[in-house]
Amino acid sequence: MVNQFLSFDKLIGTKLITILYYLGLIGIALGLIAGVLSGLGTMVSFSFFGGIGMVIGSIIGAALGLLFWRFMCELYMLLFRMADDLRDIKTAKGVPPVVPPAA
């Protein structure tokens, strides 16, 4: 296990990106809840239409944030999978790994 971690033969980025994706979803959900609650508080305290605008704005912002977050995580996942596929192609053809010359 430690040898795999130190050798960089298998990338852990895909697992890390999955964890970060779920953490981002939690953050977006918390932001949505905070925006809706603050909009409801504004409706009661200050301005009804201002509060409605805040609620609608927080819902739209959360939806756009969710789409952007998913796109960014997929982009990073794509880069890691490309590296894995290139490594598989390289080993399938029997091409030995490139060893840098000794200095």
VMD Tcl script that builds the backbone (N, CA, C; Angstrom):
set m [mol new atoms 309]
animate dup $m
set s [atomselect $m all]
$s set {name element resname resid chain x y z} {
  {N N MET 1 A 0.832 -1.191 0.000}
  {CA C MET 1 A 0.000 0.000 0.000}
  {C C MET 1 A 0.876 1.253 0.000}
  {N N VAL 2 A 1.859 1.283 0.859}
  {CA C VAL 2 A 2.752 2.445 0.925}
  {C C VAL 2 A 3.567 2.553 -0.352}
  {N N ASN 3 A 3.968 1.402 -0.917}
  {CA C ASN 3 A 4.744 1.410 -2.146}
  {C C ASN 3 A 3.930 2.004 -3.303}
  {N N GLN 4 A 2.635 1.679 -3.386}
  {CA C GLN 4 A 1.782 2.268 -4.430}
  {C C GLN 4 A 1.651 3.769 -4.237}
  {N N PHE 5 A 1.587 4.183 -2.978}
  {CA C PHE 5 A 1.432 5.615 -2.692}
  {C C PHE 5 A 2.687 6.383 -3.073}
  {N N LEU 6 A 3.850 5.789 -2.880}
  {CA C LEU 6 A 5.103 6.480 -3.147}
  {C C LEU 6 A 5.576 6.355 -4.587}
  {N N SER 7 A 5.077 5.376 -5.343}
  {CA C SER 7 A 5.608 5.128 -6.683}
  {C C SER 7 A 4.889 5.890 -7.793}
  {N N PHE 8 A 3.729 6.441 -7.554}
  {CA C PHE 8 A 2.937 7.158 -8.557}
  {C C PHE 8 A 2.538 6.270 -9.726}
  {N N ASP 9 A 2.490 4.950 -9.533}
  {CA C ASP 9 A 2.027 4.052 -10.590}
  {C C ASP 9 A 0.521 4.164 -10.782}
  {N N LYS 10 A -0.198 4.357 -9.706}
  {CA C LYS 10 A -1.649 4.519 -9.782}
  {C C LYS 10 A -1.994 5.872 -9.175}
  {N N LEU 11 A -2.748 6.658 -9.921}
  {CA C LEU 11 A -3.099 7.994 -9.460}
  {C C LEU 11 A -4.297 7.936 -8.514}
  {N N ILE 12 A -4.245 8.729 -7.460}
  {CA C ILE 12 A -5.348 8.768 -6.499}
  {C C ILE 12 A -6.261 9.957 -6.755}
  {N N GLY 13 A -6.010 10.659 -7.837}
  {CA C GLY 13 A -6.782 11.860 -8.135}
  {C C GLY 13 A -8.251 11.617 -8.344}
  {N N THR 14 A -8.609 10.491 -8.944}
  {CA C THR 14 A -10.029 10.243 -9.202}
  {C C THR 14 A -10.802 10.067 -7.895}
  {N N LYS 15 A -10.207 9.397 -6.937}
  {CA C LYS 15 A -10.870 9.240 -5.640}
  {C C LYS 15 A -10.947 10.578 -4.904}
  {N N LEU 16 A -9.882 11.349 -5.014}
  {CA C LEU 16 A -9.854 12.655 -4.363}
  {C C LEU 16 A -10.880 13.599 -4.980}
  {N N ILE 17 A -11.021 13.565 -6.290}
  {CA C ILE 17 A -11.990 14.429 -6.962}
  {C C ILE 17 A -13.410 14.033 -6.569}
  {N N THR 18 A -13.672 12.741 -6.414}
  {CA C THR 18 A -14.996 12.297 -5.985}
  {C C THR 18 A -15.317 12.841 -4.596}
  {N N ILE 19 A -14.358 12.777 -3.699}
  {CA C ILE 19 A -14.566 13.309 -2.346}
  {C C ILE 19 A -14.794 14.813 -2.398}
  {N N LEU 20 A -13.989 15.519 -3.183}
  {CA C LEU 20 A -14.157 16.970 -3.296}
  {C C LEU 20 A -15.490 17.334 -3.943}
  {N N TYR 21 A -15.966 16.497 -4.869}
  {CA C TYR 21 A -17.257 16.750 -5.496}
  {C C TYR 21 A -18.375 16.717 -4.460}
  {N N TYR 22 A -18.364 15.702 -3.610}
  {CA C TYR 22 A -19.406 15.608 -2.589}
  {C C TYR 22 A -19.289 16.721 -1.551}
  {N N LEU 23 A -18.069 17.112 -1.214}
  {CA C LEU 23 A -17.899 18.247 -0.305}
  {C C LEU 23 A -18.433 19.535 -0.932}
  {N N GLY 24 A -18.209 19.695 -2.235}
  {CA C GLY 24 A -18.750 20.850 -2.939}
  {C C GLY 24 A -20.262 20.850 -2.979}
  {N N LEU 25 A -20.859 19.665 -3.153}
  {CA C LEU 25 A -22.322 19.572 -3.131}
  {C C LEU 25 A -22.873 19.987 -1.776}
  {N N ILE 26 A -22.199 19.566 -0.725}
  {CA C ILE 26 A -22.629 19.963 0.624}
  {C C ILE 26 A -22.512 21.473 0.787}
  {N N GLY 27 A -21.419 22.053 0.293}
  {CA C GLY 27 A -21.250 23.503 0.379}
  {C C GLY 27 A -22.305 24.259 -0.406}
  {N N ILE 28 A -22.636 23.778 -1.591}
  {CA C ILE 28 A -23.672 24.428 -2.396}
  {C C ILE 28 A -25.019 24.320 -1.704}
  {N N ALA 29 A -25.313 23.171 -1.125}
  {CA C ALA 29 A -26.587 22.994 -0.415}
  {C C ALA 29 A -26.660 23.918 0.802}
  {N N LEU 30 A -25.568 24.040 1.537}
  {CA C LEU 30 A -25.558 24.945 2.692}
  {C C LEU 30 A -25.723 26.401 2.256}
  {N N GLY 31 A -25.097 26.761 1.140}
  {CA C GLY 31 A -25.269 28.108 0.611}
  {C C GLY 31 A -26.700 28.370 0.176}
  {N N LEU 32 A -27.329 27.379 -0.421}
  {CA C LEU 32 A -28.733 27.513 -0.823}
  {C C LEU 32 A -29.623 27.687 0.401}
  {N N ILE 33 A -29.400 26.883 1.416}
  {CA C ILE 33 A -30.208 26.994 2.633}
  {C C ILE 33 A -30.018 28.364 3.275}
  {N N ALA 34 A -28.778 28.830 3.338}
  {CA C ALA 34 A -28.516 30.148 3.926}
  {C C ALA 34 A -29.169 31.254 3.110}
  {N N GLY 35 A -29.112 31.147 1.772}
  {CA C GLY 35 A -29.727 32.160 0.927}
  {C C GLY 35 A -31.236 32.196 1.057}
  {N N VAL 36 A -31.857 31.028 1.110}
  {CA C VAL 36 A -33.318 30.967 1.243}
  {C C VAL 36 A -33.744 31.506 2.606}
  {N N LEU 37 A -33.032 31.102 3.661}
  {CA C LEU 37 A -33.398 31.587 4.994}
  {C C LEU 37 A -33.191 33.091 5.127}
  {N N SER 38 A -32.128 33.603 4.542}
  {CA C SER 38 A -31.925 35.047 4.607}
  {C C SER 38 A -32.952 35.789 3.761}
  {N N GLY 39 A -33.372 35.190 2.640}
  {CA C GLY 39 A -34.447 35.784 1.850}
  {C C GLY 39 A -35.767 35.793 2.599}
  {N N LEU 40 A -36.053 34.716 3.322}
  {CA C LEU 40 A -37.276 34.682 4.116}
  {C C LEU 40 A -37.222 35.703 5.249}
  {N N GLY 41 A -36.040 35.857 5.839}
  {CA C GLY 41 A -35.882 36.878 6.880}
  {C C GLY 41 A -36.048 38.280 6.330}
  {N N THR 42 A -35.567 38.506 5.138}
  {CA C THR 42 A -35.728 39.812 4.495}
  {C C THR 42 A -37.191 40.065 4.162}
  {N N MET 43 A -37.919 39.007 3.753}
  {CA C MET 43 A -39.346 39.167 3.449}
  {C C MET 43 A -40.119 39.622 4.687}
  {N N VAL 44 A -39.758 39.081 5.830}
  {CA C VAL 44 A -40.479 39.408 7.056}
  {C C VAL 44 A -40.054 40.774 7.588}
  {N N SER 45 A -38.764 41.054 7.554}
  {CA C SER 45 A -38.242 42.258 8.220}
  {C C SER 45 A -38.290 43.512 7.363}
  {N N PHE 46 A -37.838 43.424 6.125}
  {CA C PHE 46 A -37.627 44.642 5.342}
  {C C PHE 46 A -38.568 44.773 4.146}
  {N N SER 47 A -38.361 43.923 3.162}
  {CA C SER 47 A -39.098 44.075 1.912}
  {C C SER 47 A -39.548 42.706 1.406}
  {N N PHE 48 A -40.823 42.592 1.133}
  {CA C PHE 48 A -41.350 41.320 0.657}
  {C C PHE 48 A -40.755 40.951 -0.693}
  {N N PHE 49 A -40.753 41.903 -1.625}
  {CA C PHE 49 A -40.254 41.616 -2.968}
  {C C PHE 49 A -38.743 41.443 -2.987}
  {N N GLY 50 A -38.048 42.161 -2.115}
  {CA C GLY 50 A -36.605 41.952 -1.997}
  {C C GLY 50 A -36.284 40.554 -1.494}
  {N N GLY 51 A -37.082 40.079 -0.551}
  {CA C GLY 51 A -36.893 38.723 -0.038}
  {C C GLY 51 A -37.184 37.669 -1.077}
  {N N ILE 52 A -38.256 37.894 -1.867}
  {CA C ILE 52 A -38.580 36.956 -2.959}
  {C C ILE 52 A -37.423 36.926 -3.956}
  {N N GLY 53 A -36.869 38.087 -4.250}
  {CA C GLY 53 A -35.724 38.154 -5.167}
  {C C GLY 53 A -34.522 37.399 -4.625}
  {N N MET 54 A -34.296 37.499 -3.312}
  {CA C MET 54 A -33.176 36.776 -2.714}
  {C C MET 54 A -33.396 35.265 -2.768}
  {N N VAL 55 A -34.616 34.827 -2.530}
  {CA C VAL 55 A -34.909 33.387 -2.578}
  {C C VAL 55 A -34.721 32.863 -4.000}
  {N N ILE 56 A -35.283 33.570 -4.974}
  {CA C ILE 56 A -35.153 33.144 -6.373}
  {C C ILE 56 A -33.692 33.206 -6.810}
  {N N GLY 57 A -32.999 34.276 -6.405}
  {CA C GLY 57 A -31.582 34.412 -6.756}
  {C C GLY 57 A -30.726 33.313 -6.155}
  {N N SER 58 A -31.028 32.926 -4.923}
  {CA C SER 58 A -30.232 31.859 -4.303}
  {C C SER 58 A -30.505 30.515 -4.965}
  {N N ILE 59 A -31.736 30.275 -5.403}
  {CA C ILE 59 A -32.045 29.022 -6.097}
  {C C ILE 59 A -31.344 28.978 -7.452}
  {N N ILE 60 A -31.397 30.078 -8.186}
  {CA C ILE 60 A -30.721 30.132 -9.486}
  {C C ILE 60 A -29.208 30.034 -9.301}
  {N N GLY 61 A -28.678 30.725 -8.294}
  {CA C GLY 61 A -27.242 30.657 -8.027}
  {C C GLY 61 A -26.788 29.258 -7.651}
  {N N ALA 62 A -27.598 28.561 -6.868}
  {CA C ALA 62 A -27.244 27.196 -6.491}
  {C C ALA 62 A -27.283 26.270 -7.707}
  {N N ALA 63 A -28.264 26.455 -8.577}
  {CA C ALA 63 A -28.350 25.619 -9.775}
  {C C ALA 63 A -27.157 25.861 -10.692}
  {N N LEU 64 A -26.790 27.128 -10.892}
  {CA C LEU 64 A -25.630 27.435 -11.721}
  {C C LEU 64 A -24.339 26.961 -11.067}
  {N N GLY 65 A -24.250 27.109 -9.764}
  {CA C GLY 65 A -23.074 26.627 -9.045}
  {C C GLY 65 A -22.938 25.120 -9.142}
  {N N LEU 66 A -24.056 24.424 -9.075}
  {CA C LEU 66 A -24.047 22.974 -9.201}
  {C C LEU 66 A -23.574 22.547 -10.585}
  {N N LEU 67 A -24.076 23.198 -11.619}
  {CA C LEU 67 A -23.648 22.878 -12.984}
  {C C LEU 67 A -22.165 23.160 -13.187}
  {N N PHE 68 A -21.699 24.303 -12.697}
  {CA C PHE 68 A -20.290 24.665 -12.843}
  {C C PHE 68 A -19.401 23.692 -12.067}
  {N N TRP 69 A -19.795 23.354 -10.837}
  {CA C TRP 69 A -19.006 22.449 -10.011}
  {C C TRP 69 A -18.911 21.068 -10.656}
  {N N ARG 70 A -20.022 20.590 -11.192}
  {CA C ARG 70 A -20.021 19.289 -11.864}
  {C C ARG 70 A -19.110 19.324 -13.093}
  {N N PHE 71 A -19.171 20.400 -13.865}
  {CA C PHE 71 A -18.339 20.537 -15.053}
  {C C PHE 71 A -16.859 20.540 -14.684}
  {N N MET 72 A -16.504 21.284 -13.655}
  {CA C MET 72 A -15.097 21.355 -13.263}
  {C C MET 72 A -14.589 19.999 -12.760}
  {N N CYS 73 A -15.391 19.315 -11.978}
  {CA C CYS 73 A -14.974 17.996 -11.478}
  {C C CYS 73 A -14.859 16.995 -12.624}
  {N N GLU 74 A -15.771 17.057 -13.582}
  {CA C GLU 74 A -15.675 16.165 -14.736}
  {C C GLU 74 A -14.438 16.473 -15.561}
  {N N LEU 75 A -14.082 17.742 -15.670}
  {CA C LEU 75 A -12.891 18.118 -16.425}
  {C C LEU 75 A -11.633 17.543 -15.777}
  {N N TYR 76 A -11.528 17.660 -14.470}
  {CA C TYR 76 A -10.377 17.094 -13.782}
  {C C TYR 76 A -10.384 15.566 -13.861}
  {N N MET 77 A -11.556 14.967 -13.758}
  {CA C MET 77 A -11.659 13.512 -13.861}
  {C C MET 77 A -11.221 13.056 -15.257}
  {N N LEU 78 A -11.581 13.817 -16.264}
  {CA C LEU 78 A -11.182 13.499 -17.630}
  {C C LEU 78 A -9.668 13.506 -17.771}
  {N N LEU 79 A -9.010 14.470 -17.169}
  {CA C LEU 79 A -7.549 14.535 -17.259}
  {C C LEU 79 A -6.897 13.318 -16.604}
  {N N PHE 80 A -7.400 12.910 -15.457}
  {CA C PHE 80 A -6.831 11.742 -14.802}
  {C C PHE 80 A -7.113 10.465 -15.586}
  {N N ARG 81 A -8.289 10.359 -16.156}
  {CA C ARG 81 A -8.600 9.154 -16.939}
  {C C ARG 81 A -7.790 9.105 -18.229}
  {N N MET 82 A -7.501 10.268 -18.812}
  {CA C MET 82 A -6.649 10.290 -19.997}
  {C C MET 82 A -5.257 9.775 -19.655}
  {N N ALA 83 A -4.750 10.174 -18.499}
  {CA C ALA 83 A -3.432 9.693 -18.080}
  {C C ALA 83 A -3.452 8.179 -17.876}
  {N N ASP 84 A -4.523 7.656 -17.282}
  {CA C ASP 84 A -4.632 6.209 -17.088}
  {C C ASP 84 A -4.721 5.483 -18.427}
  {N N ASP 85 A -5.508 6.025 -19.360}
  {CA C ASP 85 A -5.645 5.390 -20.671}
  {C C ASP 85 A -4.327 5.414 -21.436}
  {N N LEU 86 A -3.603 6.513 -21.363}
  {CA C LEU 86 A -2.305 6.580 -22.037}
  {C C LEU 86 A -1.325 5.583 -21.436}
  {N N ARG 87 A -1.381 5.410 -20.129}
  {CA C ARG 87 A -0.509 4.427 -19.476}
  {C C ARG 87 A -0.883 3.017 -19.929}
  {N N ASP 88 A -2.177 2.745 -20.070}
  {CA C ASP 88 A -2.613 1.423 -20.534}
  {C C ASP 88 A -2.184 1.176 -21.975}
  {N N ILE 89 A -2.299 2.180 -22.821}
  {CA C ILE 89 A -1.882 2.036 -24.215}
  {C C ILE 89 A -0.384 1.788 -24.289}
  {N N LYS 90 A 0.358 2.494 -23.488}
  {CA C LYS 90 A 1.815 2.364 -23.493}
  {C C LYS 90 A 2.241 0.969 -23.049}
  {N N THR 91 A 1.607 0.433 -22.035}
  {CA C THR 91 A 1.985 -0.897 -21.562}
  {C C THR 91 A 1.434 -1.997 -22.468}
  {N N ALA 92 A 0.341 -1.755 -23.160}
  {CA C ALA 92 A -0.240 -2.775 -24.036}
  {C C ALA 92 A 0.624 -3.006 -25.271}
  {N N LYS 93 A 1.281 -1.986 -25.750}
  {CA C LYS 93 A 2.113 -2.123 -26.942}
  {C C LYS 93 A 3.498 -2.679 -26.621}
  {N N GLY 94 A 3.787 -2.856 -25.366}
  {CA C GLY 94 A 5.072 -3.411 -24.996}
  {C C GLY 94 A 6.200 -2.397 -25.037}
  {N N VAL 95 A 5.861 -1.133 -25.105}
  {CA C VAL 95 A 6.889 -0.100 -25.122}
  {C C VAL 95 A 7.400 0.079 -23.702}
  {N N PRO 96 A 8.691 -0.045 -23.507}
  {CA C PRO 96 A 9.216 0.117 -22.151}
  {C C PRO 96 A 9.067 1.566 -21.689}
  {N N PRO 97 A 8.933 1.771 -20.397}
  {CA C PRO 97 A 8.785 3.141 -19.897}
  {C C PRO 97 A 10.061 3.944 -20.151}
  {N N VAL 98 A 9.876 5.214 -20.358}
  {CA C VAL 98 A 11.013 6.101 -20.626}
  {C C VAL 98 A 11.745 6.359 -19.320}
  {N N VAL 99 A 13.049 6.072 -19.337}
  {CA C VAL 99 A 13.883 6.315 -18.163}
  {C C VAL 99 A 14.767 7.504 -18.482}
  {N N PRO 100 A 14.706 8.562 -17.653}
  {CA C PRO 100 A 15.548 9.723 -17.951}
  {C C PRO 100 A 17.027 9.359 -17.800}
  {N N PRO 101 A 17.869 9.983 -18.603}
  {CA C PRO 101 A 19.305 9.671 -18.526}
  {C C PRO 101 A 19.865 10.133 -17.182}
  {N N ALA 102 A 20.861 9.411 -16.740}
  {CA C ALA 102 A 21.508 9.773 -15.476}
  {C C ALA 102 A 22.313 11.047 -15.655}
  {N N ALA 103 A 22.267 11.872 -14.642}
  {CA C ALA 103 A 22.975 13.167 -14.741}
  {C C ALA 103 A 24.426 13.031 -14.403}
}
mol reanalyze $m
mol bondsrecalc $m
mol representation Tube
mol addrep $m
